[in-house]
């Protein structure tokens, strides 16, 4: 088989099972007699999918950068389109994070969604199929189909089960991401015409002219920068987050935003390394602008969901900063922070959803002082807030420390400019926590508010476990990504040598 792929030897096609199990589960939803049965069925399907994905963690070989658990079948031979799947150290953690979050999204929607329950659960399962497929696909046509397939269920989640401005938010989300998809398609077609294949690993192994790399990088960058979203391509994000139902916000923040940063790592750096190096300063300063803009804007918000949405702009700025400093610490920190942001921000959106179910408001003024009656809730909120501001001992600290270490190694002035962003994160998270825990002494009587139920504690507890597991013992997670990141750095180093040689050739006739 191809020399980039270690074929699956488990006795069953585990990656295909993970992709198609949620799809098969969604097909059976409408045969169930009740909405309650649909909830239990969706929870069962997502739990089984999560359990199967743990086999990947158990059997993954951390000593190779090759794609593992590979599957390869001819699909449309005349166009050289294949059904090729595989995971490496960059995609495995994202696959595991997705399978972990989906049962929690179902639990978080248990009481929140009261109408059209079966269509809602159908959209969640279709989303899981497409998200897992994007992280596993090694053929560009398969990747693009699954990338596009995510748009429709997310659009429906916002447009049907969203807030008062759901139509505006869903259309804006759809148009922005569709524009990015068009740029992605342009890059794919250009690469196919150059290579004669849609195989992603083969495209990663070939060399391209500087001019070709520049235009392909530009198309990739626009597609992925919208998806991240990077400043100033972020304007669709706050509206989508605020209007989406809780599960939609969790999926958006935890997984969909990572599609953009995954695209930078999977495609921009290995396929267009010279263009990535040449345009690196612009991307880095856009990242710094996003960190500061996200921090200042979050500080001004009274809506808890908007506050967390704008904080995501800042956090994603740190991740793109780590990716484009092109050193091991930066990229490993960025990859770990992708997981951390998924865990922590997903948990914070679940917390906002829980307070909204009780008060029917997301305003800080309404939630102020509920800590007196909801001590368990405030305890969870405090730990997730500390993680979000990168407090030592939590997962956010490890990721942000590695990114800043990589940034200082690359450029001390650039890295110093991000420090106010870290201080702003502490300011807006402590402001929210203080108001919710102790504020609002003049509020109407809130003694009727009940603390978290067993189901809600069960929803948040696994995420809190990962906050401290990654924060106190990150080695198992770093081991998974290290070899793949080292291989990626090697590809960029080769591009640096080629750039230097080309520059020398122009100076010495």
C-alpha positions as CSV (number, residue, x, y, z in Angstrom):
1,X,0.0,0.0,0.0
2,X,1.0,3.7,-0.1
3,X,4.1,4.4,1.9
4,X,2.4,7.1,4.0
5,X,-0.3,4.7,5.3
6,X,-0.2,2.0,7.9
7,X,-3.2,-0.2,7.0
8,X,-5.7,-1.0,9.7
9,X,-5.1,-4.5,11.2
10,X,-7.8,-4.6,13.9
11,X,-10.0,-7.0,12.0
12,X,-12.7,-4.4,11.3
13,X,-12.6,-0.9,9.6
14,X,-12.5,1.2,12.8
15,X,-12.4,4.6,11.1
16,X,-15.3,3.8,8.8
17,X,-17.3,2.5,11.8
18,X,-16.6,5.7,13.7
19,X,-17.8,7.8,10.7
20,X,-20.8,5.9,9.7
21,X,-22.1,4.7,13.1
22,X,-23.7,8.1,13.9
23,X,-25.1,8.3,10.4
24,X,-26.7,4.9,10.7
25,X,-28.0,5.9,14.2
26,X,-29.6,9.0,12.7
27,X,-31.5,6.9,10.1
28,X,-33.2,5.0,12.8
29,X,-34.2,8.0,14.9
30,X,-37.5,8.5,13.1
31,X,-38.6,4.9,13.7
32,X,-38.7,5.5,17.5
33,X,-42.1,6.0,19.0
34,X,-41.3,9.0,21.3
35,X,-39.0,12.0,21.7
36,X,-37.7,10.5,25.0
37,X,-36.7,7.4,23.2
38,X,-34.9,9.5,20.5
39,X,-32.8,11.2,23.3
40,X,-31.8,7.9,24.8
41,X,-31.0,6.4,21.4
42,X,-28.8,9.4,20.4
43,X,-27.0,9.2,23.7
44,X,-26.4,5.5,23.3
45,X,-25.1,6.0,19.7
46,X,-22.7,8.8,20.8
47,X,-21.5,6.8,23.8
48,X,-20.8,3.7,21.7
49,X,-18.9,5.9,19.2
50,X,-16.9,7.4,22.0
51,X,-16.1,3.9,23.4
52,X,-14.9,2.6,20.0
53,X,-12.7,5.7,19.5
54,X,-10.8,4.7,22.7
55,X,-9.3,1.8,20.7
56,X,-7.5,4.3,18.6
57,X,-5.9,5.8,21.7
58,X,-5.0,2.3,23.0
59,X,-3.4,1.1,19.8
60,X,-1.9,4.3,18.3
61,X,1.8,4.0,17.6
62,X,3.5,7.2,18.9
63,X,6.8,6.4,17.3
64,X,5.8,7.1,13.7
65,X,4.5,10.1,11.8
66,X,2.6,7.9,9.2
67,X,-1.2,7.8,9.0
68,X,-2.4,4.8,11.0
69,X,-5.5,2.6,11.0
70,X,-5.6,3.2,7.2
71,X,-8.3,2.3,4.8
72,X,-8.0,2.7,1.1
73,X,-10.6,1.8,-1.6
74,X,-11.0,3.0,-5.2
75,X,-14.1,5.3,-5.4
76,X,-14.2,7.0,-8.8
77,X,-11.1,5.6,-10.6
78,X,-11.4,7.6,-13.8
79,X,-10.9,10.8,-11.7
80,X,-8.4,9.2,-9.3
81,X,-10.8,9.8,-6.4
82,X,-10.4,7.3,-3.6
83,X,-11.9,6.5,-0.2
84,X,-8.8,6.9,1.9
85,X,-8.8,7.3,5.7
86,X,-6.1,7.5,8.4
87,X,-5.1,9.4,11.5
88,X,-1.8,10.7,12.7
89,X,-0.7,12.5,15.9
90,X,-2.2,15.8,14.7
91,X,-5.7,14.4,13.9
92,X,-6.1,11.7,16.6
93,X,-6.6,14.1,19.6
94,X,-9.2,16.0,17.6
95,X,-11.0,12.8,16.8
96,X,-11.1,11.8,20.5
97,X,-12.2,15.3,21.6
98,X,-15.1,15.1,19.1
99,X,-16.3,11.7,20.2
100,X,-16.0,12.8,23.9
101,X,-18.0,16.0,23.4
102,X,-21.0,14.5,21.5
103,X,-22.6,12.6,24.4
104,X,-22.2,15.7,26.6
105,X,-24.0,17.7,23.9
106,X,-26.9,15.3,24.0
107,X,-27.0,15.5,27.8
108,X,-26.7,19.3,27.7
109,X,-29.7,19.4,25.4
110,X,-31.9,17.0,27.4
111,X,-34.2,19.6,28.8
112,X,-33.2,22.6,26.7
113,X,-34.7,21.2,23.5
114,X,-38.5,20.7,23.8
115,X,-39.7,20.9,20.2
116,X,-38.8,18.9,17.2
117,X,-36.5,16.7,19.3
118,X,-35.9,14.0,16.7
119,X,-34.8,16.4,13.9
120,X,-32.5,18.0,16.5
121,X,-30.9,14.7,17.4
122,X,-30.7,13.9,13.7
123,X,-28.7,17.1,13.1
124,X,-26.3,16.2,16.0
125,X,-25.6,12.8,14.6
126,X,-25.0,14.0,11.1
127,X,-22.7,16.7,12.5
128,X,-20.7,14.0,14.3
129,X,-20.3,11.9,11.1
130,X,-19.1,14.9,9.1
131,X,-16.7,16.2,11.8
132,X,-15.1,12.9,12.4
133,X,-14.8,12.4,8.6
134,X,-13.0,15.7,8.1
135,X,-10.3,14.7,10.6
136,X,-9.8,11.3,9.1
137,X,-10.1,12.0,5.3
138,X,-6.9,11.6,3.2
139,X,-8.5,12.3,-0.1
140,X,-9.4,15.9,-0.9
141,X,-12.7,15.1,-2.6
142,X,-13.8,13.1,0.4
143,X,-12.5,15.8,2.7
144,X,-14.4,18.6,0.9
145,X,-17.7,16.6,0.8
146,X,-17.5,16.1,4.6
147,X,-16.4,19.7,5.1
148,X,-19.4,21.0,3.2
149,X,-21.8,18.5,4.9
150,X,-21.2,20.2,8.2
151,X,-22.7,23.4,7.0
152,X,-26.3,22.3,6.6
153,X,-27.0,20.7,10.0
154,X,-25.3,23.6,11.8
155,X,-27.3,26.0,9.8
156,X,-30.5,24.2,10.8
157,X,-29.4,24.0,14.4
158,X,-29.2,27.8,14.5
159,X,-32.1,28.6,12.2
160,X,-34.7,26.3,13.9
161,X,-33.7,26.0,17.5
162,X,-31.8,29.3,17.9
163,X,-32.7,32.6,19.7
164,X,-34.7,35.6,18.6
165,X,-32.2,36.7,15.8
166,X,-31.7,33.1,14.6
167,X,-32.5,33.8,10.9
168,X,-30.0,36.6,10.7
169,X,-27.3,34.6,12.5
170,X,-27.9,31.4,10.5
171,X,-27.7,33.2,7.1
172,X,-24.6,35.1,8.1
173,X,-22.9,31.9,9.3
174,X,-23.9,30.1,6.1
175,X,-22.7,32.9,3.7
176,X,-19.4,33.4,5.5
177,X,-18.5,29.8,5.7
178,X,-19.7,29.1,2.1
179,X,-17.4,31.9,0.9
180,X,-14.5,30.2,2.6
181,X,-15.5,26.8,1.1
182,X,-15.4,28.3,-2.4
183,X,-11.8,29.4,-1.8
184,X,-11.0,25.9,-0.5
185,X,-12.4,24.4,-3.7
186,X,-10.3,26.7,-5.8
187,X,-7.2,25.5,-4.0
188,X,-8.2,21.9,-4.3
189,X,-8.7,22.2,-8.1
190,X,-5.4,24.0,-8.5
191,X,-3.6,21.2,-6.6
192,X,-5.4,18.5,-8.6
193,X,-4.3,20.1,-11.9
194,X,-0.8,20.2,-10.7
195,X,-0.6,16.7,-9.2
196,X,-3.2,14.7,-11.1
197,X,-4.4,13.2,-7.9
198,X,-6.6,14.1,-4.9
199,X,-4.4,12.2,-2.5
200,X,-3.6,14.6,0.4
201,X,-0.4,12.8,1.5
202,X,0.9,12.7,-2.0
203,X,0.3,16.4,-2.4
204,X,2.1,17.0,0.9
205,X,5.1,15.1,-0.4
206,X,5.5,17.0,-3.7
207,X,7.3,20.3,-4.3
208,X,5.7,23.4,-6.0
209,X,7.0,26.6,-7.5
210,X,7.0,29.7,-5.2
211,X,4.3,31.5,-7.3
212,X,2.0,28.4,-7.2
213,X,2.5,28.1,-3.5
214,X,1.6,31.8,-3.0
215,X,-1.8,31.6,-4.7
216,X,-2.7,28.2,-3.2
217,X,-1.7,29.5,0.3
218,X,-3.8,32.6,-0.2
219,X,-6.9,30.5,-1.1
220,X,-6.3,28.1,1.8
221,X,-5.7,31.0,4.2
222,X,-9.0,32.7,3.3
223,X,-10.9,29.5,3.7
224,X,-9.4,28.6,7.1
225,X,-9.2,32.1,8.5
226,X,-12.9,32.4,8.1
227,X,-13.5,29.1,9.8
228,X,-11.1,29.8,12.7
229,X,-12.2,32.7,12.7
230,X,-9.2,35.0,12.7
231,X,-9.5,38.8,13.1
232,X,-10.9,40.5,11.0
233,X,-12.9,37.5,9.5
234,X,-14.6,36.8,12.8
235,X,-17.9,38.9,12.5
236,X,-20.1,35.8,11.9
237,X,-19.0,34.2,15.2
238,X,-20.7,36.2,18.0
239,X,-24.1,36.1,16.3
240,X,-23.9,32.4,15.6
241,X,-22.8,31.6,19.2
242,X,-25.4,33.8,20.8
243,X,-28.3,32.6,18.8
244,X,-27.4,28.9,18.6
245,X,-28.8,26.4,21.1
246,X,-26.4,25.2,23.8
247,X,-25.3,22.1,21.9
248,X,-24.8,24.2,18.7
249,X,-22.6,26.7,20.6
250,X,-20.5,23.8,22.1
251,X,-20.0,22.2,18.7
252,X,-19.2,25.5,17.1
253,X,-16.6,26.5,19.7
254,X,-15.1,23.1,20.5
255,X,-14.9,21.4,17.0
256,X,-15.9,23.6,14.1
257,X,-13.5,26.4,14.9
258,X,-10.7,23.8,15.1
259,X,-11.4,22.9,11.4
260,X,-9.6,26.1,10.4
261,X,-6.5,25.6,12.6
262,X,-6.4,21.9,11.6
263,X,-6.4,23.1,7.9
264,X,-3.4,25.4,8.6
265,X,-1.5,22.4,10.1
266,X,-2.6,19.8,7.7
267,X,-2.4,21.7,4.4
268,X,-0.7,25.2,4.6
269,X,2.5,24.2,6.3
270,X,3.3,20.9,4.5
271,X,1.9,21.8,1.0
272,X,2.8,25.5,0.8
273,X,5.8,25.8,3.3
274,X,7.7,28.5,1.3
275,X,4.6,30.7,1.0
276,X,3.7,30.1,4.7
277,X,7.2,31.2,5.7
278,X,7.0,34.3,3.4
279,X,3.6,35.4,4.7
280,X,4.2,34.4,8.3
281,X,4.8,37.9,9.7
282,X,1.3,39.1,8.4
283,X,-0.4,36.0,9.9
284,X,1.4,36.5,13.3
285,X,0.4,40.1,13.6
286,X,-3.2,39.3,12.7
287,X,-3.1,36.7,15.5
288,X,-1.8,39.4,18.0
289,X,-4.6,41.8,16.8
290,X,-7.1,39.0,17.4
291,X,-5.8,38.3,20.9
292,X,-6.1,42.0,21.9
293,X,-9.4,42.7,20.1
294,X,-11.0,39.5,21.6
295,X,-9.9,40.4,25.1
296,X,-11.0,44.1,25.0
297,X,-14.4,43.2,23.4
298,X,-15.1,40.4,25.9
299,X,-14.4,42.8,28.7
300,X,-17.2,45.0,27.6
301,X,-19.9,42.3,27.3
302,X,-22.9,42.0,29.5
303,X,-24.2,38.8,27.8
304,X,-22.4,35.7,29.1
305,X,-22.5,34.0,25.7
306,X,-21.1,37.0,23.9
307,X,-18.4,37.3,26.5
308,X,-17.3,33.7,25.9
309,X,-17.7,34.0,22.1
310,X,-15.3,37.0,22.0
311,X,-12.9,35.3,24.3
312,X,-12.8,32.5,21.7
313,X,-11.5,35.1,19.2
314,X,-8.6,35.8,21.5
315,X,-7.9,32.2,22.3
316,X,-7.9,31.2,18.6
317,X,-5.5,34.1,18.1
318,X,-3.1,32.3,20.5
319,X,-3.5,29.1,18.5
320,X,-2.7,30.6,15.1
321,X,0.2,32.4,16.7
322,X,1.6,29.1,18.0
323,X,1.1,27.5,14.5
324,X,2.9,30.2,12.5
325,X,6.0,30.7,14.7
326,X,7.2,27.4,13.1
327,X,8.9,25.8,16.1
328,X,8.1,22.7,18.1
329,X,7.0,24.5,21.3
330,X,4.7,26.8,19.4
331,X,3.0,24.1,17.2
332,X,2.7,21.5,20.1
333,X,1.3,24.3,22.3
334,X,-1.2,25.3,19.6
335,X,-2.3,21.7,19.0
336,X,-2.8,21.2,22.8
337,X,-4.6,24.5,23.1
338,X,-7.0,23.4,20.3
339,X,-8.0,20.5,22.6
340,X,-8.0,22.8,25.7
341,X,-10.2,25.4,24.1
342,X,-12.6,22.6,23.0
343,X,-12.8,21.3,26.6
344,X,-13.0,24.6,28.4
345,X,-15.1,26.7,26.1
346,X,-17.5,23.9,25.5
347,X,-17.9,23.6,29.3
348,X,-18.4,27.3,29.7
349,X,-21.2,27.3,27.0
350,X,-22.8,24.4,28.9
351,X,-22.7,26.4,32.1
352,X,-24.3,29.4,30.4
353,X,-27.0,27.0,29.0
354,X,-27.7,25.7,32.5
355,X,-28.2,29.2,33.9
356,X,-30.4,30.1,30.9
357,X,-32.7,27.1,31.6
358,X,-33.3,28.5,35.1
359,X,-33.5,32.3,34.5
360,X,-34.3,32.5,30.8
361,X,-31.6,35.1,30.4
362,X,-27.9,35.2,29.7
363,X,-27.4,38.7,31.1
364,X,-24.8,39.0,33.8
365,X,-27.1,41.3,35.8
366,X,-29.7,38.5,36.0
367,X,-27.3,35.8,36.9
368,X,-25.6,37.9,39.5
369,X,-25.4,36.4,42.9
370,X,-26.8,33.0,42.0
371,X,-23.8,31.4,43.8
372,X,-25.6,31.7,47.1
373,X,-28.2,29.2,45.9
374,X,-26.1,27.2,43.3
375,X,-22.8,26.4,45.0
376,X,-22.1,23.3,42.9
377,X,-22.7,25.3,39.7
378,X,-20.4,28.1,40.8
379,X,-17.7,25.6,41.7
380,X,-17.7,24.2,38.2
381,X,-17.9,27.7,36.7
382,X,-14.9,28.8,38.7
383,X,-12.7,25.9,37.6
384,X,-13.6,26.3,34.0
385,X,-13.0,30.1,34.2
386,X,-9.5,29.5,35.8
387,X,-8.8,27.1,32.9
388,X,-9.9,29.7,30.4
389,X,-7.5,32.3,31.8
390,X,-4.7,29.8,31.8
391,X,-4.3,29.5,35.6
392,X,-1.3,27.2,36.6
393,X,-2.4,23.6,37.2
394,X,-5.2,23.7,34.6
395,X,-5.0,22.6,30.9
396,X,-5.1,26.2,29.6
397,X,-1.8,27.0,31.4
398,X,0.2,24.2,29.7
399,X,-1.0,25.1,26.2
400,X,-0.6,28.9,26.5
401,X,2.8,28.5,28.2
402,X,4.1,26.4,25.3
403,X,2.7,28.9,22.7
404,X,4.3,31.9,24.5
405,X,7.6,30.0,24.9
406,X,7.6,29.3,21.1
407,X,6.6,32.9,20.4
408,X,9.4,34.4,22.6
409,X,11.9,32.0,20.8
410,X,10.7,33.4,17.5
411,X,10.4,37.1,18.2
412,X,10.5,38.7,21.7
413,X,8.7,41.9,20.6
414,X,5.9,40.0,19.0
415,X,5.5,37.7,22.0
416,X,5.5,40.7,24.4
417,X,2.6,42.2,22.5
418,X,0.4,39.2,23.5
419,X,0.9,39.7,27.2
420,X,-1.9,42.2,27.6
421,X,-4.2,39.6,26.0
422,X,-3.4,37.2,28.9
423,X,-4.1,39.9,31.4
424,X,-7.4,40.8,29.7
425,X,-8.5,37.1,29.9
426,X,-8.0,37.2,33.7
427,X,-10.0,40.5,33.9
428,X,-13.1,39.4,31.9
429,X,-13.2,35.9,33.4
430,X,-12.9,37.1,37.0
431,X,-15.4,39.9,36.3
432,X,-18.0,37.3,35.2
433,X,-17.2,34.9,38.0
434,X,-17.4,37.6,40.7
435,X,-20.8,38.8,39.4
436,X,-22.2,35.3,39.2
437,X,-20.9,34.1,42.5
438,X,-21.3,37.2,44.8
439,X,-22.8,40.1,42.8
440,X,-26.4,41.3,42.6
441,X,-27.3,42.0,46.2
442,X,-30.3,44.1,45.0
443,X,-31.6,41.3,42.6
444,X,-35.1,39.9,43.1
445,X,-35.4,36.8,45.2
446,X,-33.5,34.0,43.5
447,X,-34.0,31.4,46.2
448,X,-36.2,29.4,43.8
449,X,-33.2,28.5,41.7
450,X,-32.2,24.9,42.1
451,X,-28.5,23.8,42.0
452,X,-27.2,21.4,39.3
453,X,-29.0,18.1,38.9
454,X,-27.2,14.7,38.7
455,X,-27.5,14.8,34.9
456,X,-25.9,18.3,34.7
457,X,-23.1,17.3,37.1
458,X,-22.5,14.2,34.9
459,X,-22.3,16.5,31.9
460,X,-19.7,18.8,33.3
461,X,-17.6,16.3,35.4
462,X,-15.7,14.6,32.4
463,X,-14.7,18.0,31.1
464,X,-13.4,19.0,34.6
465,X,-11.4,15.8,34.7
466,X,-9.6,16.8,31.4
467,X,-9.0,20.3,32.8
468,X,-6.8,18.8,35.5
469,X,-5.5,15.8,33.7
470,X,-4.0,17.9,30.9
471,X,-3.0,20.6,33.4
472,X,-1.2,18.3,35.8
473,X,0.0,15.4,33.6
474,X,0.1,16.5,29.9
475,X,2.7,13.9,28.8
476,X,0.3,11.3,27.3
477,X,-1.2,14.0,25.1
478,X,2.2,15.5,24.1
479,X,3.5,12.0,23.3
480,X,0.7,11.4,20.8
481,X,1.5,14.6,18.8
482,X,5.3,14.8,19.2
483,X,6.5,12.7,16.3
484,X,4.0,14.1,13.8
485,X,4.8,17.7,14.8
486,X,8.6,16.9,14.5
487,X,7.9,15.6,11.0
488,X,6.0,18.8,10.1
489,X,8.8,21.0,11.5
490,X,11.2,19.0,9.3
491,X,9.2,19.8,6.2
492,X,9.2,23.5,7.0
493,X,13.0,23.4,7.7
494,X,13.5,22.0,4.2
495,X,11.6,24.9,2.8
496,X,13.8,27.3,4.7
497,X,16.9,25.7,3.2
498,X,15.4,25.9,-0.3
499,X,14.5,29.6,0.3
500,X,18.0,30.4,1.4
501,X,19.5,28.5,-1.5
502,X,17.3,30.4,-4.0
503,X,18.2,33.7,-2.4
504,X,21.9,32.8,-2.6
505,X,21.5,31.9,-6.3
506,X,20.1,35.4,-7.1
507,X,23.0,37.1,-5.3
508,X,25.8,34.9,-6.8
509,X,25.4,34.8,-10.6
